[in-house]
Amino acid sequence: MTTTTAAHDDHGHHGPAKGIMRWILTTNHKDIGTMYLWFSFIMLLTGGVMALIIRAELFQPGMQLIEPEFFNQMTTMHGLIMVFGAIMPAFVGLANWMVPMMVGAPDMALPRMNNLSFWILPFAFGMLLLTLFSEAGAPNFGWTFYAPLSTTYAPSSVTYFIFGVHLMGISSIMGAINIVATILNMRAPGMTYMKMPLFVWTWFITAYLLIAVMPVLAGVVTMMLMDIHFGTSFFNAAGGGDPVLFQHLFWFFGHPEVYIMILPAFGIVSHIIPTFSRKPLFGYSSMVYATASIAFLSFIVWAHHMFTVGLPLVTELFFMYATMVIAIPTGVKVFNWVSTMFQGSLTFETPMLFAIAFVILFTIGGFSGLMLAIAPADFQYHDTYFVVAHFHYVLVPGALFAIIAGVYFWLPKWCGNYYDEFLGKLHFWLSFIGVNITFFPMHFIGLAGMPRRIPDYALQFADFNAVASVGAFIFGFSQLLFLYIVIKTIRSGKQATPEVWEGADGLEWTLPSPAPYHSFSEPPQVK
Amino acid sequence: MSSKPNVAKSAIKHLFVALAMFGFGFALVPLYDVFCEITGLNGKVTGTVEKVDYTVDTSRTVTVQLLASKNAEMPWRFMALQEQIDLHPGEWKQIGFWASNTTASDMVSQAVPSITPARAAEYVQKTECFCFQQQPLAAGESKQMNMVFTISPELPEDIQTVSMVYTLFDSTEFADPETVAKLN
């Protein structure tokens, strides 16, 4: 624990190049991971500002601040940016940093492709964000871009949106191929599949989901492009197409997509909870199998997003039961996390606080998901704030909390300094309180019937909306504290030990802190 | 465990999987249709059939409700000539809809059928339907559009009412040349 490692850092390896070209030309997995993480943080703040514009307008009934058209653009862009710009790149960034170090590889398998897959992203989102300044305005059809709203009735900026989605799809697929190639070929001698750390396992499965469904999304937007510009009728009934087909295709991508955004989070939490419980993870192999089952099931439940389009009874029943089955592997995971903590010697550092909040609040989001899975009940819940509450509970205190937990957990390894524990805890409590004040009331207004994506609402929803808006501002501004903590840690702080945490286990903790620019040039031996 | 050729091999292999999935996305377009036609899910009706002489099941009567509906952008008038008819399963009937192009320009329409309950869809047999082709109407013109159908005697006993909805779309933009030729 107390060994000083500064002396080991200098081996005369050539370090990073100097200046801006270091970041543009880099093929180093740590540099690229860092860029992914900063990019996703910028996107988090961008999407966050949009969320605050939405919440500011919804603070009171009636129209106060913005035009309804602009409100629609905000809900659409907020969703797109958070899903594709914040959550997904953050996980890719964490994978870039951690997967090579966890499997004992010197770098990612395809370092140049790694550089390309990152550098596509700023252009993709640049293109998407620039539509805000166009005459037609930004896309306004919701992040799910249902046709014909996104084809026949779309603003002309939709073409930029389509190319933006193409670019981020290419980036994600390349990133996923890279991760798969790394895990398949670059593991240290002795690291069998069932010895891989869980973050590596969950990312391995996530990468396969990405490879399978991102091309389908690319196909869907290509069909939209053809309908809009080349006179085809994939989604236009007048020409023999079918708008419901759009929803089938979109959700064939969309449901695996929501697991793409949560499986790596399961992996992160499965590292943090054992570390701060000072016990090995309970049920490692059941965790692996549960993750694989969730991934498989994600392909056969898509129509539970479409219960109200007029599906026949058999189909409704099939998708209802298939969806409910997902609760079993997910329940296994929650059980294993709780069992890991049981009789452990727990301490509550910031990563552990975020991880425990993840387990509790993600489970709440899972339960509201089960309620939505009940087909007859869904007719009441569909397109209300109850849905908004559900997916924000699984994505914000779910995916985002896990990412933040991962950042606190690994930050001392990345930059060699401990973060300020007091500020970290303050950040946690502000986020935890803020997130619940924001999203919990949405369950109630949703059940009472307030529709989503509406800039104005009936008077009886006023109180809960005001509460949610206050929570949103608390949550939003407390992320600036996170920014401050991260910058402060990079610049100064208590020198971190190689193990960083007392109960830490894994190859990444055998490296000095900060992790040297080139690590594991000689593969370590795994027993 | 690392070696360059292996890395390239897994990269190329997975790139092909991604390309195949792109193709699969497009393949899903006909696949969903085929799936719905085979299973009769979603109220998809089979196309033209040869006329079969069923033994008419006079022991029961099915009520067929006929509904005419229009897409929001379709300016025509469109209605069913009878709101409902009764038939014995196996008995062939002709029914008519009436459409009127109330605009000042020649237009082409396409009707999209749907059957409720969806379970009944596979038993509905049509030898002739205006929904099989695009229907042109010159400016101000009206016409009766017919459909000849039966419901096969295999229809489950518990279904006593079948609703058939036709939604009319403006297909002028997507008109095939033969249909346009009929206008002139």
Chai-1 contact restraints between the chains, C-beta under 6 A:
chainA,res_idxA,chainB,res_idxB,connection_type,confidence,min_distance_angstrom,max_distance_angstrom,comment,restraint_id
A,A109,B,V7,contact,1.0,0.0,6.0,A-B,restraint_1
A,L110,B,A11,contact,1.0,0.0,6.0,A-B,restraint_2
A,I173,B,A18,contact,1.0,0.0,6.0,A-B,restraint_3
A,I177,B,A11,contact,1.0,0.0,6.0,A-B,restraint_4
A,I177,B,H14,contact,1.0,0.0,6.0,A-B,restraint_5
A,V180,B,H14,contact,1.0,0.0,6.0,A-B,restraint_6
A,A181,B,V7,contact,1.0,0.0,6.0,A-B,restraint_7
A,A181,B,S10,contact,1.0,0.0,6.0,A-B,restraint_8
A,A181,B,A11,contact,1.0,0.0,6.0,A-B,restraint_9
A,L184,B,S10,contact,1.0,0.0,6.0,A-B,restraint_10
A,N185,B,S2,contact,1.0,0.0,6.0,A-B,restraint_11
A,N185,B,N6,contact,1.0,0.0,6.0,A-B,restraint_12
A,N185,B,V7,contact,1.0,0.0,6.0,A-B,restraint_13
A,M186,B,S2,contact,1.0,0.0,6.0,A-B,restraint_14
A,R187,B,M1,contact,1.0,0.0,6.0,A-B,restraint_15
A,I211,B,H14,contact,1.0,0.0,6.0,A-B,restraint_16
A,I211,B,V17,contact,1.0,0.0,6.0,A-B,restraint_17
A,I211,B,A18,contact,1.0,0.0,6.0,A-B,restraint_18
A,A212,B,M21,contact,1.0,0.0,6.0,A-B,restraint_19
A,P215,B,A18,contact,1.0,0.0,6.0,A-B,restraint_20
A,P215,B,M21,contact,1.0,0.0,6.0,A-B,restraint_21
A,P215,B,F22,contact,1.0,0.0,6.0,A-B,restraint_22
A,V216,B,M21,contact,1.0,0.0,6.0,A-B,restraint_23
A,V216,B,G25,contact,1.0,0.0,6.0,A-B,restraint_24
A,A218,B,F22,contact,1.0,0.0,6.0,A-B,restraint_25
A,G219,B,F22,contact,1.0,0.0,6.0,A-B,restraint_26
A,G219,B,G25,contact,1.0,0.0,6.0,A-B,restraint_27
A,G219,B,F26,contact,1.0,0.0,6.0,A-B,restraint_28
A,S233,B,F174,contact,1.0,0.0,6.0,A-B,restraint_29
A,A237,B,V112,contact,1.0,0.0,6.0,A-B,restraint_30
A,A237,B,F169,contact,1.0,0.0,6.0,A-B,restraint_31
A,A238,B,F169,contact,1.0,0.0,6.0,A-B,restraint_32
A,A238,B,D170,contact,1.0,0.0,6.0,A-B,restraint_33
A,A238,B,S171,contact,1.0,0.0,6.0,A-B,restraint_34
A,G239,B,F174,contact,1.0,0.0,6.0,A-B,restraint_35
A,H248,B,Y32,contact,1.0,0.0,6.0,A-B,restraint_36
A,L249,B,L28,contact,1.0,0.0,6.0,A-B,restraint_37
A,P312,B,L41,contact,1.0,0.0,6.0,A-B,restraint_38
A,P312,B,A118,contact,1.0,0.0,6.0,A-B,restraint_39
